[in-house]
Amino acid sequence: MLSCVVIGAGPGGIVCTKELLEHGLDDVVCFERSGALGGTFAKSYDSLELTSSTTFSMFSDWWVGDDRRHHFWTWREALAYWTSYAEHFGVLEKIRFDSEVRAVSAVDGGWKVELATGEQVHARRVAVVAGNNSVPRFPAWAEELRDVPYSHSMLYRNAKPFEGKRVLVVGGGESGSDVAYEIARSAARCWVSLRETTGWVVPRKRGEVAADVSTHRGLWGLPRGHGERLSKRLIESERAKRDPVFDVVADLNERVRARRGIWGTFGTKTLALPWAVARHGARLVGDVVGVEQGGRTLRTADGATLDDVDAVVFCTGYRNRVAFLPEALQECDPRALYKHMFHPEHRDRIAWLGWARPGFGSQFPIMEMQARLFALVCAGRHALPDGATLERVIAADREQWYEQFEDNARRIRSLVDYHRYMDDLAGLIGCAPPLWRYALLHPRLWRTMVYGPTQATQFRLRGPGKKVELAHEILAKLPVSGWNHVVKAGARGRIEQAWRALLPRKGEAA
Ligand SMILES: Cc1cc2nc3c(=O)[nH]c(=O)nc-3n(C[C@H](O)[C@H](O)[C@H](O)COP(=O)(O)OP(=O)(O)OC[C@H]3O[C@@H](n4cnc5c(N)ncnc54)[C@H](O)[C@@H]3O)c2cc1C
């Protein structure tokens, strides 16, 4: 019986296999149904560039290259990075390509894993890292599109088929924004239908600097209640640019109704949609509420009529569905899992990785932390809490996400706050960065940890899996935020916070 089977060789499966190997579990196999590693990115649209910068997206212990500090990988570059990582850490030998897992069933305290070829293997544990980007989600009205071809962003490659046509793009998340931008440039007409908001729009870069350098503790260390004021300030500075693209950014961000503003929603970390609107004539419309003439005419909630529609592209996300699991686990709610990873009944025998989607930041460092926790569990160096505690923590975490993200947390079941989630897992692993010690002994590295991107390397300074020398080397190379409007907003927030702490509260004796 194998120690563990990892299902999927996307970035999550690669880092999971690597961590299991580093924890001494040599008898692991990673099954990948396709012929290549890289998951989503190996079959993506031609122009895909990541929305998290290279230094944020990197794994903690494999540097991206000195000339790559403010870069955004194309999908080819991301695959090259993960391939070199997999080679370096001996993961490639553990991946079995062209091996589709058909069924996983519980047997004798472990799992039977059946491949499409009929081969069966037995393992004590299973890591489900098959991604949640393979079952497209469509709104109900898609079924009424009888006379208009429609597709999903999962199948989108480039705008060529839409040249000169009248096209509706549904959804304004990161994929929707990229797709709308490309189509708007060559179509006769491009509408973009938004049900509610696009999340909080931020640019990939500010000048030459990757904008997510500012996703740091200096700002994100503030209490989330500060989100409303912060959001107002961010919108003011977008308006102050007096630039049509940033006017659209401000308009989109003003649609966010969450109490916590930027901290009550998810980020759309690209200006593609604002560019499509401001420079290429894309028109924003509301949710589609009426389908006529088999889809040639569409009516939207804000009263628009879209005539002579030639095609519809749905960028409406995916369902969390894993068809090869036992039926009861196929549509498992991420919020019913301990730390979005462990099922209360199956406990440490199965783990889902990649089912925590950060509002901002990047999913790759999250998957690395999940892999580290899972590997510790598999190596017998970390025990999950007893059943009652597990249930209590699941419920408390769920309430915390509902409190912060409100409806967004109910709708997007995997949505988490990057900093809170990373620090939470770091607490369990025992690798929280020793910030105070570094403030005194290594002030330059401390500055990077607080005002540079909160990526994965700062979690290698202590605890199981620590790699102190390497972490110092990498941290010293990371970019640090300049004194930009985001940092200023954070600094004002800290001053206000300190001021409020000094002032007597209403009803308190002076
Ligand atoms: C278009 C797009 C852009 C994104 N950009 C970013 C970004 O810039 N930054 C960021 O942090 N996140 C980004 N994400 C989110 C997230 O990081 C990616 O979705 C990432 O690919 C998740 O990695 P994963 O390994 O969990 O899943 P995947 O990349 O989906 O990999 C899953 C793998 O499992 C395999 N598999 C599935 N079923 C089986 C089976 N039955 N048997 C064997 N193998 C199987 C698949 O073939 C695939 O290779 C993006 C997502 C999308 C869709």
The ligand as a MOL file (V3000), in Angstrom:
LIG
                    3D

  0  0  0     0  0            999 V3000
M  V30 BEGIN CTAB
M  V30 COUNTS 53 58 0 0 0
M  V30 BEGIN ATOM
M  V30 1 C -7.3850 31.2890 -16.3640 0
M  V30 2 C -6.8660 31.2090 -14.9370 0
M  V30 3 C -5.8320 32.0410 -14.5500 0
M  V30 4 C -5.3600 31.9790 -13.2220 0
M  V30 5 N -4.3390 32.8320 -12.8620 0
M  V30 6 C -3.8820 32.7880 -11.5960 0
M  V30 7 C -2.8100 33.6600 -11.1770 0
M  V30 8 O -2.3250 34.4980 -11.9250 0
M  V30 9 N -2.3740 33.5540 -9.8930 0
M  V30 10 C -2.9030 32.6630 -9.0230 0
M  V30 11 O -2.4560 32.5940 -7.8940 0
M  V30 12 N -3.9100 31.8460 -9.3850 0
M  V30 13 C -4.4100 31.8830 -10.6340 0
M  V30 14 N -5.4420 31.0470 -10.9910 0
M  V30 15 C -6.0570 30.2030 -9.9530 0
M  V30 16 C -5.2420 28.9220 -9.6360 0
M  V30 17 O -3.9560 29.2310 -9.2210 0
M  V30 18 C -5.1850 27.9920 -10.8080 0
M  V30 19 O -6.4910 27.5720 -11.0650 0
M  V30 20 C -4.2860 26.7690 -10.6050 0
M  V30 21 O -4.1670 26.1460 -11.8570 0
M  V30 22 C -4.7940 25.7800 -9.5860 0
M  V30 23 O -3.8770 24.7240 -9.5400 0
M  V30 24 P -4.2960 23.2230 -9.2430 0
M  V30 25 O -3.0560 22.4210 -9.3250 0
M  V30 26 O -5.1070 23.1730 -8.0210 0
M  V30 27 O -5.3170 22.8230 -10.4110 0
M  V30 28 P -5.1330 22.6930 -11.9770 0
M  V30 29 O -4.1580 23.6650 -12.4930 0
M  V30 30 O -6.5170 22.7230 -12.5460 0
M  V30 31 O -4.5230 21.2360 -12.1700 0
M  V30 32 C -5.2650 20.0830 -11.9170 0
M  V30 33 C -4.6350 18.9150 -12.6610 0
M  V30 34 O -5.3510 17.7390 -12.2990 0
M  V30 35 C -5.4970 16.9420 -13.4490 0
M  V30 36 N -6.6470 16.0560 -13.2590 0
M  V30 37 C -7.9500 16.4080 -13.1470 0
M  V30 38 N -8.7190 15.3190 -13.0100 0
M  V30 39 C -7.8920 14.2480 -13.0290 0
M  V30 40 C -8.0910 12.8530 -12.9510 0
M  V30 41 N -9.3110 12.3300 -12.8370 0
M  V30 42 N -7.0170 12.0410 -12.9950 0
M  V30 43 C -5.7540 12.5560 -13.1160 0
M  V30 44 N -5.5170 13.8780 -13.2230 0
M  V30 45 C -6.5640 14.7070 -13.1820 0
M  V30 46 C -5.7160 17.9480 -14.5740 0
M  V30 47 O -5.4110 17.3830 -15.8380 0
M  V30 48 C -4.7360 19.0460 -14.1760 0
M  V30 49 O -3.4700 18.8560 -14.7470 0
M  V30 50 C -5.9280 31.0790 -12.2970 0
M  V30 51 C -6.9810 30.2460 -12.7150 0
M  V30 52 C -7.4460 30.2960 -14.0140 0
M  V30 53 C -8.5800 29.3840 -14.4380 0
M  V30 END ATOM
M  V30 BEGIN BOND
M  V30 1 1 1 2
M  V30 2 1 2 3
M  V30 3 2 2 52
M  V30 4 2 3 4
M  V30 5 1 4 5
M  V30 6 1 4 50
M  V30 7 2 5 6
M  V30 8 1 6 7
M  V30 9 1 6 13
M  V30 10 2 7 8
M  V30 11 1 7 9
M  V30 12 1 9 10
M  V30 13 2 10 11
M  V30 14 1 10 12
M  V30 15 2 12 13
M  V30 16 1 13 14
M  V30 17 1 14 15
M  V30 18 1 14 50
M  V30 19 1 15 16
M  V30 20 1 16 17
M  V30 21 1 16 18
M  V30 22 1 18 19
M  V30 23 1 18 20
M  V30 24 1 20 21
M  V30 25 1 20 22
M  V30 26 1 22 23
M  V30 27 1 23 24
M  V30 28 2 24 25
M  V30 29 1 24 26
M  V30 30 1 24 27
M  V30 31 1 27 28
M  V30 32 2 28 29
M  V30 33 1 28 30
M  V30 34 1 28 31
M  V30 35 1 31 32
M  V30 36 1 32 33
M  V30 37 1 33 34
M  V30 38 1 33 48
M  V30 39 1 34 35
M  V30 40 1 35 36
M  V30 41 1 35 46
M  V30 42 1 36 37
M  V30 43 1 36 45
M  V30 44 2 37 38
M  V30 45 1 38 39
M  V30 46 1 39 40
M  V30 47 2 39 45
M  V30 48 1 40 41
M  V30 49 2 40 42
M  V30 50 1 42 43
M  V30 51 2 43 44
M  V30 52 1 44 45
M  V30 53 1 46 47
M  V30 54 1 46 48
M  V30 55 1 48 49
M  V30 56 2 50 51
M  V30 57 1 51 52
M  V30 58 1 52 53
M  V30 END BOND
M  V30 END CTAB
M  END
